[in-house]
Amino acid sequence: MEKNESKNKILIVGGSGYIGSYMVKASLKLGHPTYVFSRPTSSKTNLLNHFQSLGAIIVKGMLDEHEKLVSVMKEVDVVISAVAYTQILDQLKILEAIKTAGNIKRFLPSDYGMDEDKEISVLPPFESLLEKKRRIRRAIEEAKIPYTYVCVNCCGAYFINYLLHPYYPNNEEITVYGDGEAKFVMTYEDDIGLCTIKAANDPRACNRTLIYKPPTNILTQMELISMWEKKSGRNFKKIHIPEEEAVALSQKLPDPENIPVAILHGVFIKGVTTGYDFAENDVEATALYPDMKFTTVDELLDIFINGDAPKPASAVF
């Protein structure tokens, strides 16, 4: 761990969640005094104890405990939200605490998917989620809180687990959404954590949108499956889910169960993570940090072959 002299103090709300845990590990690795705000009823006791052993300060509380939120925010410089998509609008409570505290240098709301301000066409459940995220962004801007919006597109290890089921040796089938030819972009979660913490403290990323789009990590489902077949020495039966079936399922499932299938449709059938141009205020992660070694998809698959990648995370999707 690096020395924490003159390092910004970072509060990570939802730090025991999937992407939040990577933010906590990266913040500690880079030497920042790190606070983790977690629900008193969290079942992630072992993870929180591990973070505490590494030097993290664990704060138990709920988002509607305004005074507690304000109190911890007065102790830190940067606030990173990693709440789940079902809690997006709860970030208005975080924003109110930031406004009351009055000392926060940067706020990173829970985006981490694709950029909701891009002009794209997605199914209604996905659009509803994106609209909630836009509402948070506009509230941040109206309050004139310094921000960095972080759009990782696809978390690499999570979606490799989801698409390929690498830890199920007896699995002989792989589901393909649509024809499998839409391009998408993925980034390894370790890289997301490190780069996001760097950007949270980087003046160049202030009031800008950080987009993860490593050139080596743009591919199609069919290309990903082919790479996995070569590395694993296996051949899989591809079960295609037609677009109309995904659309129908998104209409049939209740909210919020309809959101994941709508995201799968947008990402893997319509290619929304690659089908847009960068705006003037956007910055691409690998361009901002050209000296940082980002894990390629090929290298990430090797991590799975060696059995060192994280197991499926059921709490995300």
N, C-alpha and C positions, 0 to 999 in steps of 0.2 A: 504494500500500500504506500502511496506517495505521501509526503508530508502535507499537512493541511494548513500551513502558514498562509494567511491572506487568502484562503479559499472561501468562496461563497458558501454559506450554509444553505442546504437544500432540504425542503420538505416535500416528500412524495406521498400524495394521498392515494390510497389504494396500492401501496407498495408490496402487499402480499399477494396481489393478483398476478395474472400471467405476465403481461408486458411490464407491469410495475416492478416485479421482482428483478427483472433485468436492469431497470433503471437504478434500483437500490444497489445492486452489485457493482454497476459501473460507477455510481457516485462514490461509493466506498473505495473502489479501486483507484479512482482518480484523486483520492485524498480529501474529499469534501466532508465536512461535518454533515451527517445525514440523519434526518428525522423521518420516521415512517408513521403516518397516521392510519390507524387500523381500527376496525370495529371491535368493541369489547367482546363480541360473540364470535369473532373470527375462529375458524377451525384450523388456521394455519399456524398453530402454536410452535411446531418444530421449526418452521421457516423463520418465524419472527424471533425465536430464541437464537437461531443461527445468525441472523442479521445483528442481533444485540451482541453476540460474541465477537462479531467483526467490528463493533464500535458504533453501530447505529443506535439512535435514541428512539425507542418505541413509545408512541403516544396513542393511548386507547381513547376512542371517542366516536361520536356520530356526527354526520354533516350538519344536522340541525342544532348542534350544540355551538351556537354562535360564539359565545364568550370563550369557550375552549379553543375553537379554531383561531380566533383573533389572538389569544394568548400565545399559541405556538407560532403563529405567523410573525409576531413581534420578535421572535428569537431567530428568524431565518431571513435569507435574502431572496431566494428563488423558490417558487412553488410549482411543482409538477403534478398534474392530475393524471391518474391512470385508472379512473373509475370505469366500470363496465358500461356497455352501450345502453343497458337498461336504466342507468343512472345519469345519463347525459345532462338532463335538465337540473339535476341536483347540484351541478357545478355553479348554478346561480348563487347557491349558499356559500360556496368557496369564494366566488367573486365578491359577494357582500362583505365577507370577512377580510379579504384583501383590501377593499376600499376603506374599511374601518381601521385596519392596522396601519395603512398609509406608508409602509416602508419597503414594500416588495419591489425588487428591481426587475423581475421578469416572471410572467405566468405562462406556463405551457398547458393548455387545456387538453382533455383527452380526445385527440383526433386519432392518429396512428393508423387509420385506414387510408382511403384515397382523399383527395382534396375536394371538399364539398362545394368549394366556390367555382369549380370548373363546370363548364356547360356540358352536361352529359344527360343521357336518357336512361333511367333505371326504373325498375318496377316500384309500385307505390310503397310497399313496406320499407324498401331501401331508401327511397326518396324522403319518407317521413323521418327516418333516422338522420339523414343528411340535413334536413331542414332544422332539426333540433340542434345539430352541431353549428349550423349557420347562426342560429339564434344566440348561442353562446359566444361565437366570434363577434357578432355585432354588439353584444353587451360589453365585451372586453374593450372594443374600440371606442364605444360611447363613453365608457368610464376612463378612457385614456390610460389604461394599464399597459405598460410595456409587455410585449408578448413575443413568443415564437410559436407558430403553428407547425406541427410535425406530422407529415403524411408519409407513412412507411409503405403504403400500398399493401403488400402481403408479407406477413411474418413467415420467414422461410421454413424454419423447423416445424412450426405449427402446420403449415399447409402441406409439407412433405408427409408428415404424419397423417394428415387428413386425406390426402389424395392417393398416397402409395401404400399406406399401412405397413411400413417396413418392419415393424416388430411383431407381425403376425405371419410366421413362416409357412403356415398351412394355407394362407390365403392365395387363391389362384385367379381372382378376378379383380379388376380395377374399374371403378366407375369413371366415365368420361362425360363431362358436361358439354352438350352440343357436339360439334364435330371435333373438338379438341384442338382446333387450329387458331383460336384467338390468343393473342400474345398477352402475357401478364408479367409483372415484375415482382420479385421476392428478395428479401434481405434477411440474413441470419440475425436472430434476436440479440446475440452478444454484440454484434456490430451496431445494431439499432440503439442498444443501451449506451454504449460508449460514445457514439457520435451525437446522440441526443443530449447527453450530459455536457459534452464539449460545447454544443450549440447553445445550450441554456446559459452558458457563461461567456459567450462570444458576442462582442458588440456588433459584429458583421451580420449576425442572425437576428438582431433585435428588430421587432416589427416586420418580420419577413416570414414567408412560408418555406420551411425546409422539406424538400421532397426527396425521398429515397428512390433512386432509379439507376442502380449500378449497371453500366452497359453490358457486363458479363452475365447479368442475372435477368435478362429479358428473354422469355422463351414461351413455348406453347405447352399445353398438357401432353400432347403426343411426343414432343421432344423430351419432356421430363421423363415420361414413361420409358422411352427408348434408352435414355441414359441410365435409368435404374435397371432395366433389363440387362444391359451390358455389364453393369457393375455387380449385379447380384447373380448373373448367370441363369436367370429365370425368364420364362415367357408367360405373359398374363393374357387372359381373355378380357377384352375391352367391352364393357357394358355401357353403351351410350344412352344418356338421358336427353331426349329431344327437347328443344327450347319450349315447345308448347306444353310439355309435361311439367317443366320447371315453373312456367307461368301459372299453370293450373294449380300446382301445389302451393304456390305463394298466395293464391286467392282462397284456397281451402283452409289453410292453417290459421289458427287464431293469432292475434298479436300478443307477445312478441315472437312467437315461434315461427312466424312467417318471415322474419328478418334474415336469418341465415340463408335460406334458400334464395331469397331475393339478391343477397350479396353474391352467392355462388353464380347466379344467372348473370349479374352485372360484370363480375370479374372474369369468369371463365367461358361465358358464351358471347357477351358483348364486348369484352376487352376494354373495360372502362379505365383500367389503371395505366394504359399506354396510349389511349386514343385522344390525347389532348396536347396542346402546346403550352410551353412555360410562359407565365406572365412576367411582367417586368420586375415584380417584387418577389418572385420565386428564386430559390437557390437550390441546386441539386447537391445532395450530401457528398458524393465523391468529388465534385468540383470544389466544394468548400474546403474539404480536407483531402487534397490529392496525395498526401504522404501517408494517409491511413490505409492499411491493408484490409480491404473488404473481402469477406469470404465469398468465393464464387459458388454457383450452384453445384458445379462438379466437386469442389472441395467439401461442400456441405453434405453431399451424398456419401462421400468417403467417411465423414464423421458418423453417419448412420451405419455404414458397412462395418465400422469398427465398434459399433454399439455404444458410442460415447454421446450420442445426441439425446436430448430430452425426450421422455416418453410423452404420449398424447396428453394434451391438457383439456380435460372435459369441461372445464369451467368457462371456456372461451366461446365456443361455437355450438 
